[in-house]
């Protein structure tokens, strides 16, 4: 399989054509940020200076926010692209100088660590930047080259190997498994270990594997701390670092009216289920697994979150559970209202909203999401 068109190509094209903002593209390592940006640059024919925060000489070129020096570096170029910009100290101040004093220079930054890049650019570039999130391959992108029938047939493969571009373009199952294992081994923790003072890398890896076993379940920071031999505060800090490096994200409980609603413990999901499977070395087919339901839930919640980000739907994702045991997998709060979704791998099993939910939130909708209607769920109108 060759190039898979990315949804962000058009929005990035439009923003670069306008040229009035610094373009910042976030996302996990190996998710295709560099490839996407280079493709757009080539399509437009911009004379481009490409620097990277992984190169010491490039870091030195940008780390000193002096206008004369920066002018000399960028002279003669129409576009400056700084890849892995989180590796450049003072990147925000340097880019602010260029943006303010060279309005004809288009600037693009990419980063795989929102913690470092946001911290180094957010204040300096307030009002001057436009941010985009690039995720692993989304079903809306695959739909440009596959029919709904073909996408249904791909589900079992995607739930095992995930959706990183290198994985989706591999020819065989063994190549896909090797690709996702290589990403998990080589890139997953790179930003955390390179850019922070993480004292216990082995504990970080162990914690991430424990989280991989608990997708779809509420997690206890205290229990995790006991299992990895860290303090509760260290566990919370590591999970925050994993979030800021786009490995996992947290979903919290929904509550408005009832004291019996559970909100203290979050659920944690992986941005890519293939990475999750690689971390625990489980590459067996979907029909020989006991965690299919959890993988399906993780997959669909990522798809919905990606769809909301790409189409700029300002929604909050939650889950709902009460101490009596009633629960709903996903609650989505948007400007137009609240919707509950129960996610099930089985297409035959009937599912009604819990009576306490409908009584407490009569204005909210409820939908069962299965293999019969998943495509409509991951591409909301």
C-alpha positions as CSV (number, residue, x, y, z in Angstrom):
1,X,0.0,0.0,0.0
2,X,1.4,3.4,-0.9
3,X,0.7,6.9,0.4
4,X,-2.5,7.3,2.5
5,X,-3.9,10.9,2.2
6,X,-4.1,12.7,5.5
7,X,-7.1,14.7,6.6
8,X,-4.9,17.7,7.8
9,X,-3.4,18.2,4.3
10,X,-6.0,20.7,3.2
11,X,-6.3,22.7,6.5
12,X,-2.4,23.0,6.6
13,X,-2.4,24.0,3.0
14,X,-4.9,26.8,3.6
15,X,-3.1,28.0,6.7
16,X,0.3,28.1,5.0
17,X,-1.3,29.9,2.0
18,X,-2.6,32.6,4.4
19,X,0.8,32.9,5.9
20,X,-0.3,34.9,8.9
21,X,0.3,32.4,11.7
22,X,3.1,30.1,12.8
23,X,1.8,26.5,12.1
24,X,2.5,24.0,14.9
25,X,1.8,20.3,14.3
26,X,1.8,18.0,17.3
27,X,1.6,14.3,17.4
28,X,3.4,11.1,18.4
29,X,6.8,10.2,16.9
30,X,6.6,8.2,13.7
31,X,3.0,9.2,13.1
32,X,3.8,11.0,9.8
33,X,4.2,14.7,10.8
34,X,7.5,15.2,8.8
35,X,6.2,13.3,5.8
36,X,3.0,15.3,5.7
37,X,4.7,18.7,6.1
38,X,7.3,17.9,3.4
39,X,4.6,16.8,1.0
40,X,2.8,20.1,1.5
41,X,6.0,22.1,1.0
42,X,6.8,20.2,-2.2
43,X,3.3,20.6,-3.6
44,X,3.6,24.4,-3.1
45,X,7.2,24.7,-4.2
46,X,8.3,26.9,-1.2
47,X,12.0,27.4,-1.0
48,X,12.5,25.8,2.5
49,X,15.1,25.7,5.2
50,X,14.5,22.5,7.2
51,X,16.1,22.3,10.7
52,X,15.6,19.6,13.4
53,X,15.7,19.7,17.2
54,X,17.5,16.3,17.0
55,X,20.6,17.9,15.4
56,X,23.1,19.7,17.6
57,X,24.2,22.2,14.9
58,X,20.5,23.0,14.1
59,X,19.8,23.5,17.8
60,X,22.7,25.9,18.1
61,X,21.4,27.9,15.1
62,X,18.0,28.5,16.7
63,X,18.8,28.5,20.4
64,X,20.0,32.1,20.5
65,X,17.1,34.6,20.0
66,X,19.0,37.3,18.2
67,X,17.3,38.9,15.2
68,X,20.4,39.6,13.2
69,X,21.6,36.0,13.6
70,X,18.2,34.6,12.8
71,X,17.9,36.9,9.7
72,X,21.2,35.6,8.4
73,X,20.1,32.0,8.9
74,X,16.8,32.4,7.1
75,X,17.8,34.8,4.4
76,X,16.6,33.8,0.9
77,X,14.0,31.3,2.2
78,X,10.3,31.4,1.9
79,X,9.6,28.9,4.6
80,X,11.3,27.7,7.8
81,X,10.4,24.2,9.0
82,X,11.7,23.1,12.4
83,X,11.1,19.4,12.9
84,X,11.0,18.0,16.5
85,X,11.1,21.6,17.7
86,X,10.8,20.6,21.4
87,X,14.5,19.8,21.3
88,X,15.4,23.5,20.8
89,X,15.8,25.7,23.9
90,X,14.3,29.2,23.5
91,X,12.5,28.1,20.3
92,X,9.5,30.2,21.2
93,X,11.4,33.5,21.5
94,X,13.4,32.8,18.3
95,X,10.3,32.1,16.3
96,X,8.5,35.1,17.8
97,X,11.3,37.4,16.5
98,X,11.1,35.9,13.1
99,X,7.4,36.1,12.9
100,X,7.2,39.7,14.1
101,X,10.1,41.0,11.9
102,X,9.9,38.8,8.8
103,X,6.2,38.6,8.0
104,X,6.8,37.1,4.5
105,X,8.6,34.0,6.1
106,X,6.2,31.1,6.6
107,X,7.1,29.1,9.7
108,X,6.1,25.5,10.5
109,X,7.0,23.7,13.8
110,X,6.5,20.0,14.5
111,X,6.7,18.3,17.9
112,X,6.1,14.9,19.5
113,X,6.1,16.3,23.0
114,X,3.4,18.8,23.8
115,X,4.9,19.4,27.3
116,X,8.2,20.7,26.0
117,X,7.0,22.4,22.8
118,X,4.0,24.1,24.4
119,X,6.2,25.2,27.3
120,X,8.8,26.7,25.0
121,X,6.4,28.3,22.5
122,X,3.0,29.0,24.2
123,X,3.6,32.3,25.9
124,X,5.9,33.6,23.2
125,X,3.6,32.7,20.4
126,X,0.2,33.6,22.0
127,X,-2.0,34.9,19.2
128,X,0.7,34.2,16.6
129,X,0.3,30.4,16.1
130,X,-2.3,27.8,14.8
131,X,-2.0,24.4,16.3
132,X,-3.0,21.0,14.8
133,X,-2.9,17.5,16.2
134,X,-1.8,14.6,13.9
135,X,-2.8,11.2,15.1
136,X,-2.2,7.7,13.8
137,X,-4.2,6.9,10.6
138,X,-7.9,7.6,11.1
139,X,-10.8,5.7,9.5
140,X,-11.9,8.8,7.7
141,X,-8.5,8.8,5.9
142,X,-8.7,5.1,5.0
143,X,-12.2,5.7,3.7
144,X,-10.7,7.7,0.8
145,X,-9.3,4.4,-0.6
146,X,-11.5,1.7,1.0
147,X,-15.2,0.9,0.8
148,X,-17.2,0.4,4.0
149,X,-17.2,-3.3,3.3
150,X,-13.4,-3.3,3.1
151,X,-13.0,-1.2,6.2
152,X,-15.2,-3.7,8.1
153,X,-12.8,-6.4,6.9
154,X,-9.8,-4.4,8.1
155,X,-11.0,-4.1,11.7
156,X,-9.5,-7.3,13.0
157,X,-6.1,-6.4,11.6
158,X,-6.2,-2.8,12.9
159,X,-7.2,-3.9,16.5
160,X,-4.1,-6.0,16.6
161,X,-1.4,-4.0,14.8
162,X,-2.8,-0.4,15.1
163,X,-2.7,2.4,12.7
164,X,0.8,4.0,12.5
165,X,1.5,4.8,8.8
166,X,4.4,2.4,8.6
167,X,2.1,-0.3,10.0
168,X,-0.8,0.4,7.6
169,X,1.5,0.4,4.6
170,X,3.3,-2.9,5.4
171,X,2.4,-5.7,3.1
172,X,2.1,-8.7,5.5
173,X,0.9,-9.3,9.1
174,X,4.5,-10.2,10.2
175,X,5.8,-7.0,8.7
176,X,3.1,-5.0,10.5
177,X,3.9,-6.7,13.9
178,X,7.6,-6.0,13.4
179,X,6.9,-2.4,12.5
180,X,4.8,-1.7,15.6
181,X,7.2,-3.5,17.9
182,X,10.1,-1.4,16.5
183,X,8.1,1.8,17.2
184,X,7.3,0.8,20.7
185,X,10.9,-0.2,21.4
186,X,12.7,2.7,19.8
187,X,10.5,5.8,19.9
188,X,7.8,5.5,22.5
189,X,9.7,6.9,25.5
190,X,12.4,9.0,23.6
191,X,11.0,12.4,24.5
192,X,10.3,11.6,28.1
193,X,13.8,10.2,28.6
194,X,15.6,12.9,26.6
195,X,13.8,15.9,27.8
196,X,13.0,15.3,31.4
197,X,15.0,14.2,34.5
198,X,13.2,10.9,34.7
199,X,15.1,9.0,37.4
200,X,13.6,5.5,37.0
201,X,13.2,4.6,33.3
202,X,12.5,0.9,34.2
203,X,9.6,2.0,36.4
204,X,8.2,4.2,33.6
205,X,8.2,1.2,31.2
206,X,6.7,-1.1,33.9
207,X,4.0,1.5,34.6
208,X,3.1,1.8,30.9
209,X,2.8,-2.0,30.6
210,X,0.5,-2.0,33.6
211,X,-1.7,0.6,32.0
212,X,-1.8,-1.5,28.9
213,X,-3.4,-4.3,30.8
214,X,-6.0,-1.9,32.2
215,X,-7.4,-0.1,29.1
216,X,-11.2,0.4,29.5
217,X,-11.0,0.1,33.3
218,X,-10.7,2.7,36.0
219,X,-7.1,3.0,37.3
220,X,-6.0,3.5,40.9
221,X,-2.9,5.6,41.3
222,X,-2.3,4.1,44.7
223,X,-2.4,0.5,43.3
224,X,-0.1,1.4,40.4
225,X,2.3,3.0,42.8
226,X,2.5,-0.1,44.9
227,X,3.0,-2.3,41.9
228,X,5.9,-0.3,40.4
229,X,7.5,0.8,43.7
230,X,7.0,4.5,43.2
231,X,5.1,7.2,45.1
232,X,1.6,8.1,44.1
233,X,2.9,11.6,43.0
234,X,5.6,10.0,40.8
235,X,3.0,7.7,39.2
236,X,0.8,10.7,38.4
237,X,3.8,12.6,37.0
238,X,4.8,9.7,34.8
239,X,1.2,9.4,33.4
240,X,1.2,13.1,32.7
241,X,4.5,12.7,30.8
242,X,3.0,9.8,28.8
243,X,0.0,12.0,28.0
244,X,2.2,14.9,26.9
245,X,4.2,12.6,24.7
246,X,1.1,11.2,23.0
247,X,1.3,7.7,24.3
248,X,-1.8,7.6,26.4
249,X,-4.7,9.9,27.5
250,X,-7.1,10.0,30.4
251,X,-10.9,10.0,30.3
252,X,-12.6,11.1,33.5
253,X,-16.0,10.4,35.0
254,X,-19.1,12.4,34.1
255,X,-21.2,13.9,36.9
256,X,-23.7,16.7,37.3
257,X,-26.4,15.7,39.7
258,X,-25.7,12.6,41.7
259,X,-23.4,12.0,44.6
260,X,-23.4,8.3,43.7
261,X,-21.7,9.0,40.3
262,X,-18.0,7.8,40.2
263,X,-15.5,10.5,39.2
264,X,-12.3,10.0,41.2
265,X,-10.6,7.3,39.1
266,X,-9.9,8.0,35.4
267,X,-9.8,5.5,32.6
268,X,-6.6,5.5,30.5
269,X,-6.4,4.7,26.8
270,X,-3.6,4.4,24.3
271,X,-3.4,6.6,21.3
272,X,-2.7,3.4,19.3
273,X,-3.9,-0.1,20.2
274,X,-1.0,-1.6,18.2
275,X,1.5,0.1,20.5
276,X,-0.5,-1.2,23.5
277,X,-0.4,-4.7,22.2
278,X,3.3,-4.5,21.4
279,X,4.1,-3.3,25.0
280,X,2.6,-6.5,26.4
281,X,3.8,-8.7,23.4
282,X,0.3,-9.8,22.4
283,X,0.1,-10.0,18.6
284,X,-2.3,-13.0,18.4
285,X,-5.4,-12.7,16.1
286,X,-8.5,-11.0,17.4
287,X,-10.5,-14.2,17.4
288,X,-8.1,-15.8,19.9
289,X,-8.0,-13.0,22.5
290,X,-9.8,-12.3,25.7
291,X,-9.3,-8.5,25.5
292,X,-11.2,-7.8,22.2
293,X,-13.9,-5.7,23.9
294,X,-11.3,-3.5,25.6
295,X,-9.4,-3.1,22.4
296,X,-12.6,-2.2,20.5
297,X,-13.5,0.4,23.2
298,X,-10.0,1.9,23.1
299,X,-10.0,2.0,19.3
300,X,-13.4,3.7,18.9
301,X,-12.7,6.3,21.6
302,X,-9.5,7.3,19.8
303,X,-11.3,7.4,16.5
304,X,-14.0,9.7,18.0
305,X,-11.5,11.9,19.7
306,X,-9.5,12.2,16.4
307,X,-12.6,13.0,14.4
308,X,-13.5,15.8,16.9
309,X,-10.0,17.2,16.7
310,X,-9.8,17.1,12.9
311,X,-13.3,18.6,12.3
312,X,-12.9,21.1,15.1
313,X,-15.9,19.9,17.2
314,X,-15.3,21.2,20.7
315,X,-16.4,18.2,22.7
316,X,-15.4,16.7,26.0
317,X,-15.2,12.9,26.4
318,X,-16.2,11.3,29.7
319,X,-17.5,7.9,31.0
320,X,-20.4,7.4,33.4
321,X,-20.7,5.0,36.2
322,X,-22.5,4.9,39.5
323,X,-21.6,3.0,42.6
324,X,-24.5,0.6,42.1
325,X,-22.8,-0.7,38.9
326,X,-24.7,1.0,36.1
327,X,-22.3,2.5,33.5
328,X,-22.0,3.9,30.0
329,X,-18.7,3.6,28.2
330,X,-18.6,7.1,26.6
331,X,-20.3,10.4,27.3
332,X,-19.7,13.2,24.8
333,X,-20.5,16.8,25.8
334,X,-20.7,19.2,22.9
335,X,-22.2,22.6,22.4
336,X,-25.4,21.1,21.0
337,X,-25.9,18.7,23.9
338,X,-24.9,15.5,25.7
339,X,-24.8,12.0,24.2
340,X,-24.1,8.6,25.7
341,X,-22.6,5.7,23.8
342,X,-22.4,2.1,24.8
343,X,-19.6,0.3,22.9
344,X,-20.0,-3.4,22.2
345,X,-18.1,-5.8,19.9
346,X,-21.2,-8.0,19.6
347,X,-23.7,-6.7,16.9
348,X,-26.5,-8.9,18.2
349,X,-26.6,-8.0,21.9
350,X,-29.4,-5.5,22.6
351,X,-28.5,-2.6,24.9
352,X,-30.7,0.0,26.5
353,X,-29.6,3.1,28.5
354,X,-29.5,2.5,32.3
355,X,-32.7,3.7,33.8
356,X,-30.9,6.0,36.2
357,X,-29.2,7.7,33.3
358,X,-32.4,8.4,31.4
359,X,-34.1,9.6,34.6
360,X,-31.3,11.9,35.6
361,X,-30.4,13.2,32.1
362,X,-33.6,12.9,30.1
363,X,-32.3,15.4,27.5
364,X,-29.3,13.2,26.7
365,X,-29.3,10.8,23.8
366,X,-28.1,7.2,23.9
367,X,-26.7,5.0,21.2
368,X,-25.2,1.5,21.0
369,X,-22.1,1.4,18.9
370,X,-21.3,-1.9,17.3
371,X,-19.7,-3.3,14.1
372,X,-23.0,-2.4,12.4
373,X,-22.8,1.4,12.9
374,X,-19.2,2.1,13.9
375,X,-18.3,4.1,10.7
376,X,-21.1,6.6,11.4
377,X,-19.8,6.9,15.0
378,X,-16.2,7.6,13.9
379,X,-17.2,10.2,11.3
380,X,-19.8,12.4,13.2
381,X,-21.6,15.0,11.2
